[in-house]
Amino acid sequence: MRIAARIGALGGEAAMQVFARAQALERAGRSVIHMELGEPDFHPALEVVAAAHAALSLGRDRYCPPCGLPELRAALAAHLGRSRGLNLKAENLAVTSGCKLALFLAMLALIEPGDEVLCPEPSFPAYSSITRGLGAAPVFYRLGEERGFQPDAAEIARLATARTRGLILCSPNNPTGTIYGRDALAAIAQLARERDWWVIADEVYARIVYGPGYESMAGLGGMPERTVIIDGFSKSYAMTGWRLGFAAGPRELIEAMEMLIVNSFTCAPEFIQVAALEALRDPSQHAAVMVAEYARRRELFVQGINRIPGLRCALPEGAFYAWVKVEAPGRTAEQVQQSLLEDAGVAAIHGRGFGPSGEAYLRFSFAGGAARLEEALTRIRGTMENRAGGD
Ligand SMILES: Cc1ncc(COP(=O)(O)O)c(C=O)c1O
């Protein structure tokens, strides 16, 4: 069968490949600590699960409006008002099955073949993959360690051409944990306004931050009309498998996405949307409890890593990833990743999966396996010391 060429332009995700290998090792009887996926070991709050059960019992399992239940769209607009100071209405929201689908549909609605799209590097691989799949070209701006992983607006201006149509940002960034600073956001916003770019702001981790507050690109002057926020329930509410995300942006973009939803998945499941309303109400403060626990794990894991010779890690400002630099003579980060997985039973991802500047890094997720973080550190130390001793 002849498959359309655009499929060949798409790329996979290193996380899924490592996860598959880790599961194969477990089936063979090996013990593996999973630090490869950005998946919380929490489950949704009990009241969210109860709301889903109740919705099913009440027959809330029907088709519903493509962009989501009106009450959920309104609740999301209010939620973004409270948490990010944004002034949105229900009509600015489209509910999708997962954040990635919101990202995919927004990109489908915005990108033409031949366009150039500014993408962060290192970052979530779907940005460049989808851009290429749509016949456009990703142009990478760096989030380099020498700049504290912050974007450099001057570099972005240099990379822009007449074909540049838009820019993607991810803050807090996966994998570095960087929150784009105020100056960087303002300088990028100025470029976007001057050059009439759209901006996709992936804010999937905006609720998982360790400092005071969070500033959204969509809150800056002149940006609401050109910015679409991608967010959802997977990370903030530990609802990865429930597959519920959303896009928040200008009405004409949401209408374009509605057309794509009608032509693809019709609507997100009704009972999941009803339960999501309960997640947003969050009577037990589950989201904050989880962030407090991630903060504890962040300290424990990053401090532990920095005590191991040959590894170095800056404290992430948000999200739940440690972006660890490997500085071990005679060993590449890829070799360390392999021995961690195959010999020590710790699943992490080699940084190249997030872009070429990740060559010397490993990404560990501390969202899962809290009980085993100490054990993971012991195994990682063992791996680093073993080879340093020249075995
Ligand atoms: C930056 C970023 N955006 C989007 C997603 C996708 O989220 P979802 O599972 O809701 O599709 C992820 C998941 O890892 C992510 O890290």
PDBQT file of the ligand as one rigid body, heavy atoms in Angstrom, charges set to zero:
ROOT
HETATM    1  C1  LIG A 401       5.402  19.949  26.329  1.00  0.00    +0.000 C 
HETATM    2  C2  LIG A 401       4.302  18.962  26.161  1.00  0.00    +0.000 A 
HETATM    3  N1  LIG A 401       3.222  19.293  25.417  1.00  0.00    +0.000 NA
HETATM    4  C3  LIG A 401       2.213  18.437  25.245  1.00  0.00    +0.000 A 
HETATM    5  C4  LIG A 401       2.217  17.175  25.807  1.00  0.00    +0.000 A 
HETATM    6  C5  LIG A 401       1.076  16.233  25.535  1.00  0.00    +0.000 C 
HETATM    7  O1  LIG A 401       0.157  16.150  26.565  1.00  0.00    +0.000 OA
HETATM    8  P1  LIG A 401      -1.083  15.142  26.480  1.00  0.00    +0.000 P 
HETATM    9  O2  LIG A 401      -0.661  13.872  27.141  1.00  0.00    +0.000 OA
HETATM   10  O3  LIG A 401      -2.216  15.766  27.199  1.00  0.00    +0.000 OA
HETATM   11  O4  LIG A 401      -1.423  14.933  25.036  1.00  0.00    +0.000 OA
HETATM   12  C6  LIG A 401       3.309  16.778  26.575  1.00  0.00    +0.000 A 
HETATM   13  C7  LIG A 401       3.382  15.413  27.142  1.00  0.00    +0.000 C 
HETATM   14  O5  LIG A 401       4.390  14.921  27.556  1.00  0.00    +0.000 OA
HETATM   15  C8  LIG A 401       4.376  17.698  26.763  1.00  0.00    +0.000 A 
HETATM   16  O6  LIG A 401       5.467  17.381  27.482  1.00  0.00    +0.000 OA
ENDROOT
TORSDOF 0
